Amino acid sequence: MHEKITSRPLFAPTARQLNWLLVVAFLSVGEAMYLRYLAIENGTVSLACRAGLDTWLCATFRLTVFLFNHEVFGGIALATALLNLLRPSIILVVPALAAAAFGVVLHNADLSALAAGVLILSLARPAPAPG
């Protein structure tokens, strides 16, 4: 009469995957802080880049400002986090984590923080069935 309910384990990264996620998170936060404090908020560099200086830092500065203005960091983070919530996968966690880190540091915190919450929520989902 009683049916045995077999529950799948929750989605959780392995120790090796967690180490790589830490590397991705720290590199993303580090690069975002580098861009924010060295280029965007540094008056001399910011003015030189806006005046048309053609260096890799200024090209990155212009790209970052363009992506910030269109809330791309938060949008990518939220989209991949929602996909990860539907179908948990370490492949989806990496871009969501990196984009969320960039978004939080570069003031796209609304969507990026929501994406971080969805990523945490996805850890409560069952792991995908093998096969």
N, C-alpha and C positions, 0 to 999 in steps of 0.2 A: 503494500500500500504506500509506503513511503518511498518516494523516488530520491535517489541519490543525486544531489546537485553538485556537479563538478564545476568549480570556479577556476577560471584562468588566472594566472598570476598578474599582478599589476604591472603596468609599463614602468620599468625602472632601468636606467642605463647601467651597464656593467662598470666595474672599477676602471677598466681601460677606457671605456667611452667617457666616463665622468672626468678622467684626467684630460682627455682631448677637449671636452666641453669647457673645462677650466682654462685651458690654453686659449681657446677661441674667445672666451669671455674677457680674459685679461688683455689679450691683444686688441680686441675691439674697443674696450674702454680706454686703453692706452693710446691707440691711434686717434680716437675721438677727442681725448683730452689734449693730445699734441696739436691737432688741427684747431681746436677751440682756443687754447691759450697761446699758441705760437702764431697762428695766422688770423683767426677771426677777431679775437679780442685784443690783439697787439696792434695798436694804432698805426705804427710805422709800416708794418707789413700789410695791414689791411688797406691803407691808403695807396701804397705802391701797387698792390694787386688791382685795386679799382681803377688806377690810372693806366693800366695796361701792361704791367711788367709781365714778361713771358718766361716764367720759370715753372718747374713742376709743382712747387708749392702753391703758386698762384693759380695754376690750372686746377689743382685739387681744391683750393679755396673756392673758386668759382663753381665747381661741381658740387661741393658740399653746400654752399649757400643756395644753389638752385634746388637741390634735393630737399633741403630744409624748408624752403618756401612752399614746396608742394607736399610737404609732410610724407615724403617717400619712406623715410626710415621707420616711422610708426606704422605706415600702411603695410609695408613688407613684413614687419614684425608681427602685426596683427593677423594678416592673411595666412602666413605660414604657421602661426600659433593655432589658429582656428583649424587649419588643415591637420595639424598634429593632434588636435583634440578629437577630430573625427577618426583619424587613422594614425595612432601613435607610431612614430618612427624616429630613429636618431637622425636620419637624413633631414628631417624637417625641423628638428630642434636646433641644429647648427645655424641655419640662416635666421631663424627667429631670434635666437639668443644674440647673435652678432648685431642684427638690426635693432633689437631692443636696447642693447648697450649703447650703440651709436645714438639712438633717439633720445635716451634719457640724458646722456651727457650733452647733446647738442640741442636741448630744449624742445624736442618733439615728445615730451614726457606723457602727454595725454594718451595717445594710442600706444606708445611703447610700454608704458606702465600697465595698461590693460593687456597687452600681449604677454608681458611677464606673468601677470596673474593667470592668464589662460594656459601658459606653459606649466605653471605650478599645478593648475587644475588637471592638466593632462596626465600628471603622474598618478592620479586616482583612477585612470581608465584601465581596463584590462588590456594586457598585451595582445597584439594581433595573433590570431591562431596560426600555428606553424603550417606550412604547406603551401 
